[in-house]
Amino acid sequence: MAMVYGGAQGRQWFLLGEGPGYAARQLALLFTVGTALTTVKVLSVPGDQRPLFITLAVLQATAAAAGWWPVWLRLHPWTPLVLCLPAFVVLSASIV
């Protein structure tokens, strides 16, 4: 089972499993990778496109932070699908 360790107390955050908490953490991991890739991309795009990519990086970082938020366990199991909305925005903006 894949785990990410963090915190001074050695808390464990499992990434593989079922349920809204796992789904939100998996989306957060994807958004974190997307944030890193978008940040690297900002360095290679023309100056007039940089604001778009910086906005996308901030949106992805915000969605990643929201995915790690533990409230997903108390909500409806399909609630993490809300995090797919920023994913669609990032996909549609990156096609342009």
C-alpha positions, -999 to +999 in steps of 0.1 A: +000+000+000+014+034-010+019+058+019+032+093+023+047+101+056+046+136+071+044+157+101+063+156+134+040+130+148+047+106+119+011+106+107+004+084+077-016+095+047-026+065+026-030+072-011-044+039-023-078+028-012-115+035-015-135+064-002-137+102-004-105+108+016-084+086-007-099+101-038-093+136-026-056+128-017-051+112-051-064+143-068-042+164-046-012+144-057-021+149-093-025+186-088+008+188-070+025+172-100+006+196-123+017+226-103+054+216-106+051+210-143+032+243-149+058+262-128+086+248-151+065+257-181+063+293-170+100+296-176+098+287-212+067+305-225+066+340-240+060+369-217+024+375-228+014+339-218+030+339-184+000+353-165-021+324-177+003+298-166+009+315-133-028+315-127-030+278-136-002+270-112-020+289-084-053+272-092-036+238-091-018+245-058-051+256-043-068+225-054-040+204-041-042+220-007-080+214-007-075+178-015-053+172+016-080+189+038-094+161+060-130+173+058-136+150+028-141+120+052-171+137+068-188+146+035-208+126+009-185+100-008-189+118-042-180+152-029-143+150-040-157+151-076-158+189-069-120+189-073-125+177-109-138+212-118-104+228-115-090+199-135-113+207-164-103+244-162-066+235-163-071+211-192-092+236-212-068+265-206-037+244-215-052+235-249-055+271-259 
